């Protein structure tokens, strides 16, 4: 965790889904996570533009590390979604050279829906926000774990 002696850094949080990737960004002192955007694509296998956009954001925000939500089942098993997420993260790591770490994302979409509910976001507008909110919750939880390691 940042204690004033180290250089600043930023961590990007991602919520990888079948047709979207929610993106969140930490502040430089690793204290907060902010929803940034949702990247959409027509098909799950069409990832070229998704990787390109993530690389643009990484450069713009000078990202040092990426946290990717791992969609485990409630019984802690990993299924097909986890396999696809791991493959996505592996390619991202190969393309960027950045460290990619996984974070258990169980119940983050429910938590994101609750945040949107509390903010009185209409049901028909939630789809545009839920993935980036989920990414910020994944990143927030990861940042809290770093703070608790001190």
C-alpha positions in Angstrom: 0.0 0.0 0.0 1.1 3.5 -0.7 2.8 5.1 2.4 4.2 8.3 1.0 7.6 7.0 0.1 6.8 5.1 -3.1 5.9 6.4 -6.5 2.2 6.8 -7.4 0.6 3.9 -9.2 -2.8 3.1 -10.7 -4.7 -0.2 -10.9 -7.4 -0.9 -13.4 -10.3 -3.1 -12.5 -12.2 -5.2 -15.1 -15.5 -7.0 -15.1 -15.2 -9.3 -18.1 -18.5 -10.5 -19.6 -19.8 -12.2 -22.7 -20.4 -8.9 -24.6 -19.1 -6.3 -22.3 -16.1 -5.3 -20.2 -16.7 -3.0 -17.3 -13.7 -0.8 -16.5 -12.8 1.0 -13.3 -9.8 2.9 -12.2 -8.1 3.5 -8.9 -6.8 6.8 -7.8 -2.9 7.2 -7.7 -2.8 6.5 -3.9 -4.8 3.3 -4.3 -7.5 4.5 -1.9 -10.6 4.7 -4.2 -12.0 3.0 -7.2 -14.1 4.9 -9.8 -16.3 3.4 -12.5 -14.8 4.5 -15.9 -16.7 2.9 -18.8 -18.3 -0.1 -20.3 -16.7 -1.5 -23.5 -19.2 -3.4 -25.6 -18.8 -5.8 -28.5 -21.1 -7.7 -30.8 -19.8 -11.2 -30.1 -17.8 -12.7 -27.3 -15.0 -13.8 -29.6 -14.6 -10.3 -31.2 -12.0 -8.9 -28.8 -9.5 -6.9 -31.0 -11.2 -3.6 -30.4 -11.8 -4.4 -26.7 -8.0 -5.0 -26.2 -7.2 -1.9 -28.2 -9.5 0.3 -26.0 -8.1 -1.2 -22.8 -4.5 -0.5 -24.0 -5.5 3.1 -24.8 -6.9 3.5 -21.3 -3.9 1.9 -19.7 -1.6 4.3 -21.5 -3.8 7.3 -20.7 -4.0 6.5 -17.0 -0.5 5.0 -16.8 -1.8 1.7 -15.3 0.6 -0.5 -13.4 -1.6 -3.5 -12.7 -4.9 -5.0 -13.7 -7.4 -6.7 -11.5 -9.9 -9.0 -13.3 -13.0 -10.3 -11.6 -13.1 -14.1 -11.6 -16.7 -15.3 -11.9 -16.6 -18.4 -9.6 -19.7 -20.3 -8.9 -21.3 -19.9 -5.4 -19.8 -23.3 -4.4 -16.3 -21.8 -5.2 -15.9 -24.0 -8.3 -14.7 -22.6 -11.6 -16.7 -23.2 -14.7 -16.6 -22.2 -18.4 -16.9 -18.5 -17.6 -13.8 -18.6 -15.4 -11.9 -20.4 -18.2 -12.9 -17.7 -20.7 -12.0 -15.0 -18.2 -8.6 -16.5 -17.6 -7.9 -16.7 -21.4 -8.9 -13.1 -21.8 -6.6 -12.1 -18.9 -3.7 -14.2 -20.3 -3.9 -12.4 -23.7 -4.2 -9.0 -22.0 -1.1 -9.7 -19.9 0.8 -10.9 -23.1 -0.2 -7.8 -25.0 0.5 -5.3 -22.3 3.2 -6.8 -20.2 1.3 -5.7 -17.1 0.6 -7.9 -14.1 -2.9 -9.2 -14.2 -4.4 -10.6 -10.9 -7.7 -12.2 -10.3 -10.3 -11.3 -7.7 -13.3 -13.3 -6.7 -16.3 -11.4 -8.1 -19.1 -13.4 -6.7 -22.1 -11.2 -5.9 -20.6 -8.0 -7.4 -23.3 -7.7 -10.0 -25.9 -7.9 -7.2 -24.0 -5.3 -5.2 -23.8 -3.1 -8.3 -27.5 -3.4 -8.9 -28.1 -2.4 -5.3 -25.9 0.7 -5.8 -27.9 1.7 -8.9 -31.1 1.1 -7.0 -30.0 3.3 -4.2 -29.0 6.0 -6.7 -32.6 5.8 -8.2 -31.3 4.8 -11.6 -34.2 3.6 -13.7 -34.3 -0.1 -14.6 -34.1 0.7 -18.4 -30.8 2.6 -17.8 -29.0 0.2 -15.6 -27.5 -1.9 -18.3 -25.4 1.0 -19.4 -23.9 1.3 -15.9 -23.9 -2.1 -14.1 -20.7 -3.5 -15.6 -18.5 -0.5 -14.8 -20.0 -0.3 -11.3 -19.3 -4.1 -10.8 -15.7 -3.4 -12.0 -15.4 -0.6 -9.4 -16.6 -3.0 -6.7 -14.1 -5.7 -7.7 -11.3 -3.1 -7.7 -12.5 -1.6 -4.4 -12.4 -5.0 -2.7 -8.9 -5.6 -4.1 -7.7 -2.2 -2.8 -9.2 -3.0 0.6 -7.2 -6.2 0.7 -4.0 -4.3 -0.1 -4.8 -1.9 2.7 -5.4 -4.7 5.2 -2.0 -6.2 4.4 -0.2 -3.3 6.0 
